[in-house]
Structure formats: structure tokens, C-alpha cells
């Protein structure tokens, strides 16, 4: 007899969403394989910091694991205030710079890079303030040329209706009269995109649909999800996500 179907609605605050995404990315088969036999490069970003915690199994300086970020304006954390970029070499943390990483990157390795914009086609856009193209400018060409896996953890709260490819044509430091924070360009990024919906499906075996977001207080960066699937699986997902939404502490970055 078919199992009973069930539905539930959950509100996932920003930090809880980052935790769910971090757990799902850490369990991806390609990430686990690279952890055993290759390189995992975890670029700066707050969601990536949760991925790092899940892979390391310990606390990580999330508030300093960031380059550019959005507050009440666009900001860049000074390099001297950032935690070093994390690279796992066969599962062992290493302090490697891009000059050491790039010659070694090969198919089977994984680069984990967050983004700022997610469009309806699943293309991610990355804000870039650096004239040299920032982090994405360093690795994207070599990674795509060599078949390196690119994993993109990003919240559904960053969804937009416009095409990233079209937006990229209209942004760029030389095209802007002014900006709240640094003038930016937008670099399209392709890869395996993991949002809250993919994370919930992978972790709990239920379907998750993005049905809304935003709010006040901790709900400001929240996403609202409709869960559906076998009733027992939905009950478990609802219970655990509800507990996580209440327990995951707020995250602050840079100066208040």
C-alpha cells in the first residue's frame, strides 16, 4: 500500500538555511570523493563557512570567512581581517594560496564558491569589486577548462526574476555612476547549485518548494518552504528544521 502523503510549511531563517545548505554540500558524492583523494577549495563566503564546519566537524571562524558581503551597503572585509582560505588536501586542512592551488587543480577536485544572485535558469551571479575579477576570476577559467567540479551554495533568498547573463551586461565598475559601497560587476557562474530546496530534498528525502521569503527580525533573510512527500519523512523534516530555525545562532560579519 502506498505511504500516506503529507505537506508542511517551514520558515527557514538565514543562518538555519546556511546550516542546511552546508550539511547537504558536505554530503555530496563529488565532495566526499574529493575529500578522500583530491583537493577541496572552499572560497570565502558566509554560507561556505558552514560548509567548512560540516566538513571539519568543528567550529570555524564564520564571521571572518568572508570577502565581499551585503549589509546596509555593499562591503568588503579587509584582507588582514579575513580568516585564511580553507583548502582540504585529501581531507587535511592546508594553508595554500591560488598560486599553489591552480597548478594542481584537476578533474575530480572541487571548488566551492558562493554567489549573490540566482536567476530562474539556475545561473548564479557573483558580485565582483576587484578590478582583477576577484576570487572567481582566478579559478573559473582553469576549473572549466580542466573539468573541475564547481559547487555553488546559495540561498533561495537571493533569487531574482532577471537573467544573470543580461544583468552582467549592465553592471561593471566603469558603467556605474555610483554605488552604495564599491562599484561592482557581475560574473556568471555555472556548477552544481545547492539551495535550501536541494538541501532539504537531499537530507530528508522530501520535496521542498520555495513559496516566499523575507520578513522582520530574524525573518528578514528567511525563505518559506512547502514540504511534501511521505508523511513520516515530512514530519521528521518539519521537526528538525523547526528546531534548527530556533537554535542556529545569528551571524554577524565585520564591523557592527
C-alpha positions, 0 to 999 in steps of 0.5 A: 500500500502506498505511504500516506502523503503529507505537506508542511510549511517551514520558515527557514531563517538565514543562518538555519538555511546556511546550516542546511545548505552546508550539511547537504554540500558536505554530503555530496558524492563529488565532495566526499570523493574529493575529500578522500583523494583530491583537493577541496577549495572552499572560497570565502563566503558566509554560507561556505563557512558552514560548509567548512564546519560540516566538513571539519566537524568543528567550529570555524571562524564564520564571521571572518570567512568572508570577502565581499558581503551585503549589509546596509551597503555593499562591503568588503572585509579587509584582507588582514581581517579575513580568516585564511582560505580553507583548502582540504588536501585529501581531507587535511586542512592546508594553508595554500594560496591560488598560486599553489592551488591552480597548478594542481587543480584537476578533474575530480577536485572541487571548488566551492564558491558562493554567489549573490544572485540566482536567476530562474535558469539556475545561473548564479551571479557573483558580485565582483569589486576587484578590478582583477575579477576577484576570487572567481576570476582566478579559478573559473577559467582553469576549473572549466577548462580542466573539468573541475567540479564547481559547487555553488551554495546559495540561498533561495533568498537571493533569487531574482526574476532577471537573467544573470547573463543580461544583468552582467551586461549592465553592471561593471565598475566603469558603467556605474555612476555610483554605488552604495559601497564599491562599484561592482560587476557581475560574473556568471557562474555555472556548477552544481547549485545547492539551495535550501530546496536541494538541501532539504530534498537531499537530507530528508528525502522530501520535496521542498518548494520555495513559496516566499521569503523575507520578513522582520527580525530574524525573518528578514533573510528567511525563505518559506518552504512547502514540504511534501512527500511521505508523511513520516519523512515530512514530519521528521523534516518539519521537526528538525528544521523547526528546531534548527530555525530556533537554535542556529545562532545569528551571524554577524560579519565585520564591523557592527 
